[in-house]
Amino acid sequence: MKLDYANPSQEPAHPCADFQGTAVSVNPSPPETADAARAEGPQLWFDGELVVADSLRAPLTTHALHYGSGVFEGIRSYATVDGGAAVFRLSEHLARMHKGAALLGIAFDIAEATQATLAVLRANQHRDAYVRPLTWCGTGSIGLDVASLTKHMMVATFPTGVHLTGGNVKLGVSSWRRNPATSLPPLKLCGAYVNSILAKAEAKANGFDEALFVDERGHVVECTGANVFMVKDGDIVAVEHADALPGITRDTLLELTRATSRTVTLEELRDADEVFVCGTAAEVTPIASLDGRRFDSDDVGREVARIYQRVVRGEDAQHRSWLTNV
């Protein structure tokens, strides 16, 4: 990748030349070296190197900081029943990220991102972890043309922190509309998530845990970071909408449950026997209430959650191909 600033010395430019900090080689290190690196703090992968996560600072003229010109993914790794760890549906996540990167003219190498993800998980000795790959436009111009800008990529991992933790999750309809797919494609483009931030803040201010987007025709879209399912008379329905992110967890549950996928109105959702949401961070989370209307049951949602956990932890041999060993 091209660097933001030329190296003032005659030495070859380091991949982290834009940023302040010391890099550590991505190549396997002797145990004492790896232990020393971990002692300095968590590692992340940046432009080809493992570095101490807190050792770098991006230039204040970074384009993505001003305009949100970046693409990210949320991915999970899990401790598996065989004593190891595996990343869930890594290839599908990175393929979706590739689509977003292409829109911004960012060359995104899926094989490189795969190896970077595994390298960071190993370096941090994370098993149950949240994985955040991010690629973005750097410096070179402050205008809207991104073609000449430097391009960068990082991968960080964090001990698992689940979205919508705990029971009694309260969902509220947002006054904001979801970004229409005719304006912004339903991918994980950084700038697009200001829409979710506004809706989430409003929901919290109104006493809810999460916001539900509904379109102008009264059709359910999705939550700020999760797709929506409902259960009615024993039938599981996955909410379908052109403006919703084509969720990988949603796709997983469609295969596992054979749910019907269709458009759903807000009134249908309010009249459901159960509602649950799903996403990489949320996993499978039953909803206790929608705008104060309580759902009396969460039996199906909890059973789906149990099945999902078996899959991601390698207990289901039929779907072992979804796991990439760390």
N, C-alpha and C positions, 0 to 999 in steps of 0.2 A: 504493500500500500504506500502511496505517496505521503510524504511527511508535510506537516504544516510549515515548519521552519527549516531552513538550511542549517546544517551543523557548522558552526563558526570555525571549528578546527579542521585539520586535514584528515582526521580520523573518519572512517566510515560511519555514516549516520546510524544511530541505534533506532530500532523500531519505536521506542518510546520517546524520541527526541522532542516531541511537542510538549511532553509532560514532565513534571519534576518527579524524580523518584529513581529507585534502583531496580533493575529488572533481574529476574532469575530465569535461567534457561528452562524451556519446557521439556528438555531431555531428562530422562530419569536421573536422579541425583543419589549419591551415596546416602545411607540412612542418617548419618550425622549431619549432612548438609540439609536434608529434608527436614529433620527435627529443628535445626537452627532457623530455617525459613518459617516454619510454623510458629516458632516462638516469637517471631516478629509480628505475627498477626495473620488473619485469613488471606488466602491467595486469590487472585483472579487472573484471567487470561486477557491480555491486551495486545493486539496486533502481532501475534506470533510468539509472545513470551508470557511466562508466569511471573507475576509481580505481587508484592505485598499490596493488598487492596487499598490501604489508606495512604500509599506512598505517591500517588499521582494526582495532579490537578489539571483539569482541562482549561485551555485558554478561554477567557471571557468572551472572545469573539467567535466561539464555536457556533456554527450555523444552527445546529440542532437546539442549542440553548435558547436561541431567539425565535425560531420558527417551528420547532418540533419535527425537524426533518430527520427522523430516525425510525427504525423498525425494531420491535422487540418480540420476545416470546416468553411465556410462562410455562415452565416444564417441571416435572417432579421426578425425583429418584426415590426409591423405596428400599428399605432393608427387606431382603427376600428370605423365604423359609429355608433356603439352603445355606444361610449364614453369610451370603454375599449382599450385593446391592445391584440394582438395575434401574435404568431410566425408562420411563413409560412413554411409548410411542414417540421416541426421539426423532425418527426419520420424518414422521408426519408433521411434527412441529417445525422442523427445519425446512421442510418443503414449503410450508405456508409462509415462513419467514422469507424464503427466497423470492416468493411472489411480491411481497411488500418491498424488498430491497430493489428488485428490478424496476419498480415504479419510480424509485429515486435515483436510478442509475448507479446503484451500488453493486459492485461485483461481489457476490456472496457464494462462497465455496462450502457446500454442504458437508463434504468430507472433512474439510478443515474445522468447521464448526463442531462436527461430531467429536473429533479428537480433542478439541479444546474443552468441550464439556466434560469428557471423561477425565482429562488431565486435571481439571480444577477439582472435581469431586475426589479424586485420589489425593491430590495435594492437601486438601482440607480434611481428608478422612471423613467425609460426609456420606451417610447412607440414606437416612430419611432427610431429604433436602429439597428446597425450592431452587430451581436453576433459572437464571436470568441472562440469556444472550441478548445483546443489543448491538446494532450496527447503525452508524449515523454519519451525517455530513459534518466535516470539521471546519477548517478555515480556508481563506482564499478570497472570499467576497462576502459582503453583508447584504447582497441583493437576493432575489428569488431564484436565480439561475443556479442550479446545483452542479452543473456539468463539470466545472473546473475546480470544485471544492475537493479537499482531501477527504478520504473515506476511512472509517475506522470500525473496529469490532472488539467487543469485550464479552467475556462470559464470567459471571459471578455465581456463587452458590451460597445459600443461607440455610441454617437449620430450619426445619419446617415450621412455618407459621401459617395456619390454615385460615382462609377467608371465611367469614361467617361462622366463627367458632361457637360451640355451645348449642343448647337447645333454645326453644321459644323464640325462633327468628321471626321478627316482625317485618313484613314487606309493605311498602307504601308506593302508590302510583305517583310517578314524578310529573311535575308540570312541564319539564323539559321533554323535547322529542329526541329520539335517537338520530344521530347523523344519518341522513338518507344515503343509500348505496349509490344513488345517482350523483351525489356530491363527493362522498368519500367511500372508497371500497371497504367492505367489512373485513379488514385485516388489522393487524396490531401495529398501526401507524402511531407513533408517539403523540403527535399533535392532536389526533382524533380523540384521545382519552381525556382531554379537558371536558368534553361532553359528559363523561362518566364522573369526573371529579365534581362538577357542578351538581349533578343529580344526587350523588352520594352525600354531599354536604347538605343539600336541602332535606334529604331523608333523615339524616342524623338530627338536624335542627327541629324536625317535626316528630321526633321520638321513635323513628323506625331504624331498623338495622341495615336495610338495603332498599334501593329504589327499583321500581319496575317501569320500563319504558313502554308506552302505548302510542300507536300512531294516531293520525287525525281521524281515521275511520273506526277507531275503537278496537283495533287488533293489537294483541300482545306482541311485543318485539323480543325483549330480553331484559336482564338486569344489567347493572353497571359492569359486572365481570362474570356473568354466569348465564347459561341458557336455562329455559324453563320447561318443566314437564308438569302434567296434571294427571290425576287418576279419577275416573268417573265410572261407576258401576263395574269396577274391576278392570276396565280398559285403561292402558297407559298411553298417553298422547304426548308427543314431543312437539312443542310449539315451533312452528316454521314461519320465518319471515325473511324477506329479501334483505332487510337492513341489519339483521342479526349476524354476529360472527358465526361462521360455520365451525362450531366448537368440536374439538377433537374428543373431549369427554362426552359430549352429546352424541357424536358418531359412535363412540364405544358403547354407550347405553342403548342406542338403537339396535346394535347387533346383539347385545346381551339380553335385551328384553323383548325384542321384536315389536317395539312400540310403533304406533301409527304416527306419522309425521304430517302435520297439516296446520293451517292457520287456525288461530283460536281467538275468540273475542274476549274482552275483559269480563263481560258478564258470564261467559262460560267458565272462565277461570275462577271467578268468585263463587260459582255454583258447584265447583269441583268437590269431590270427596277428600282429595289430598292434592297438595302442590309440593313439588320439590324442585330444586335448582341444581345445576351441575357445572363444573368447570375444573380446571387444573388445580387451582387453589381451594375452591369450595368443595371439591370432590363431589359427593352427593349429599345435599343438605335439605332435610325436610323443612317446610315453611309452616310456622304455627298460625300465622294470621296474615290477611291481606286487607289493608285499610281498616283494621279492627275486626274484620269478619274472621272468626276463628275456624280452623279446620279440626274436626274432631278426631281424625285418624292420621297416623304417619306410618302405618304398618308396611305398606308397599314401599315407600321411600326408604325405610330402614332396611328392608330386605334387599333392595337394589344396592344400597350402600354396602351391605355385607358382601354381596356378590362382587361388587367392584373392588373391594379390598382384597378379596381372594385373587382376583386377576392381577392387580398391580404388584402383589407380593409373591407372584410366581406359584400360587397354589393351584392354578387352573392350567393344566398342561395344554389344553386346546388353544389357548391364547398366549402361549409362551413366546411366540414370535413377536409380540408387541413389546417385549422387554429387551433392552440392550444392556448387557452385563457391564458393570463398572470394573 
